[in-house]
Amino acid sequence: MRIEQFNAMGQDEAAATVRPCADIAAWVDAVVADRPYADVDALVAHGEALAATWTGAEVEQALADHPRIGERHAGDGASAAMSASEQSGVASGTGGDADVRQRIAAGNAAYEQRFGRVFLVRAAGRSAEEILEQLDRRLDHDPTTELEVTRGQLAEIAALRLRGLFA
């Protein structure tokens, strides 16, 4: 898709296009309402600026659409396809190591017990070992710090997904 096509879409179609990037209603509405964008960089920059204002409740809401690291998305739409592509490093190459996958699964369980939500990390471009390092490090965060880190990771994912719509 080209940015001109996105700018010309009806409101509902444009919202459906960007919702898989971050399923936060206020963010989707603002990204759509603030069209037209001069280029993809302007769209991504605006999406990132809007993401900086996400509340804890909005982050928690958006996490409902993200699977555990190392697991498949339960759906079959655009978000599921994006997630599968982003997590490809967890199941391939050295990331396919059974020990690392088992340690990620155990880390996911420990994270969910500690923070009450799914562990979220920008998996795209990271190996399973790098993700495991992030998981281990973040288990030491206090809840406030970890929520902010999670918001930042969600914003990185949203920006990558927005850019990917136009690749």
C-alpha positions in Angstrom: 0.0 0.0 0.0 1.1 3.6 -0.6 0.5 6.4 1.9 -1.8 8.1 -0.7 -4.0 5.1 -0.6 -4.1 5.2 3.2 -4.9 8.9 3.2 -7.8 8.3 0.8 -9.4 5.4 2.6 -12.7 5.8 4.4 -12.5 6.1 8.2 -13.6 2.6 8.9 -11.2 1.0 6.4 -8.3 3.1 7.6 -9.1 2.2 11.2 -9.2 -1.5 10.3 -5.9 -1.1 8.6 -4.0 0.4 11.6 -5.8 -1.4 14.4 -3.5 -4.5 14.2 -0.5 -2.2 14.8 -1.8 -1.3 18.3 -5.4 -2.1 19.4 -5.9 1.0 21.4 -9.1 2.8 20.3 -7.9 6.4 21.0 -4.7 5.8 19.2 -6.4 4.2 16.2 -8.9 7.1 16.1 -6.2 9.8 16.3 -4.0 8.1 13.6 -7.0 8.0 11.3 -8.4 11.4 12.1 -5.1 13.2 11.6 -4.7 12.2 8.0 -3.4 13.1 5.5 0.2 12.3 6.1 2.9 13.6 3.8 4.8 10.3 3.9 5.2 7.1 5.9 7.8 8.7 8.1 5.3 11.4 9.1 2.7 8.7 9.9 5.1 6.7 12.0 6.4 9.8 13.9 2.8 10.8 14.7 2.0 7.2 15.8 5.0 7.3 18.1 4.1 10.6 19.6 0.6 9.4 20.3 2.0 6.2 21.8 3.9 8.3 24.3 0.6 9.2 25.9 -0.8 5.7 26.3 -2.1 5.1 29.8 -1.5 1.9 31.8 -5.1 0.8 31.1 -4.6 1.3 27.4 -1.4 -0.7 27.4 -3.1 -3.5 29.3 -6.0 -3.5 26.8 -3.6 -3.7 23.9 -1.8 -6.7 25.4 -4.9 -8.8 25.0 -4.1 -9.0 21.3 -0.5 -10.3 21.9 0.4 -13.9 22.4 3.1 -15.1 24.8 6.6 -15.0 23.4 7.2 -18.3 21.8 3.4 -19.1 21.2 1.2 -18.6 18.2 -1.4 -15.8 18.1 -4.9 -17.3 18.7 -6.4 -15.4 15.8 -6.0 -15.6 12.1 -6.1 -12.0 11.0 -3.5 -9.3 10.2 -2.4 -9.1 13.8 -1.8 -12.8 14.0 0.3 -12.7 10.7 2.3 -9.8 12.0 3.0 -11.6 15.3 4.1 -14.7 13.6 6.6 -12.8 11.4 7.9 -10.8 14.4 8.4 -13.9 16.5 10.2 -15.9 13.8 13.5 -15.7 15.6 12.1 -17.5 18.6 11.5 -20.7 16.7 14.3 -20.7 14.1 18.0 -20.9 13.9 19.7 -20.9 17.3 16.4 -19.5 18.6 15.0 -23.0 18.0 17.1 -24.5 20.8 14.7 -26.5 23.0 16.4 -25.4 26.2 16.0 -21.7 25.3 12.4 -22.2 24.4 11.8 -24.0 27.7 13.4 -21.2 29.6 11.3 -18.6 27.8 8.2 -20.5 28.7 9.2 -20.6 32.4 10.1 -16.9 32.2 6.7 -16.2 30.7 5.0 -17.9 33.6 7.2 -16.1 36.2 6.5 -12.8 34.5 2.7 -13.3 34.5 2.8 -14.3 38.1 4.8 -11.2 39.1 3.1 -8.6 36.9 -0.3 -10.2 36.1 0.0 -9.7 32.3 1.7 -11.2 29.3 5.4 -10.4 28.8 5.7 -8.2 25.7 8.9 -7.4 23.9 9.6 -6.2 20.4 10.7 -9.6 19.1 11.4 -8.5 15.5 15.1 -8.6 14.9 15.9 -10.3 18.2 17.0 -13.9 18.7 15.4 -16.1 21.3 18.5 -15.7 23.4 18.2 -11.9 23.3 14.5 -12.1 24.2 15.4 -14.4 27.1 17.9 -11.9 28.3 15.3 -9.1 28.2 12.8 -11.3 30.1 15.3 -12.2 32.8 16.3 -8.5 33.2 12.7 -7.2 33.3 11.7 -9.7 36.0 13.7 -7.5 38.4 11.7 -4.3 37.6 9.2 -2.8 40.0 5.7 -2.7 38.6 5.8 1.0 37.6 9.0 0.7 35.7 7.9 -2.5 34.0 4.7 -0.9 32.8 6.7 1.9 31.3 9.1 -0.5 29.6 6.1 -2.5 28.3 4.5 0.7 26.9 7.8 1.4 25.1 8.0 -2.1 23.7 4.3 -1.8 22.5 5.1 1.5 20.9 8.1 0.0 19.1 5.9 -2.8 17.8 3.3 -0.4 16.6 5.9 1.7 14.8 7.3 -1.4 13.1 3.9 -2.6 12.1 2.8 0.8 10.7 6.0 1.0 8.6 5.4 -2.6 7.5 2.0 -1.7 6.1 3.7 0.3 3.5 6.7 -2.0 2.7 
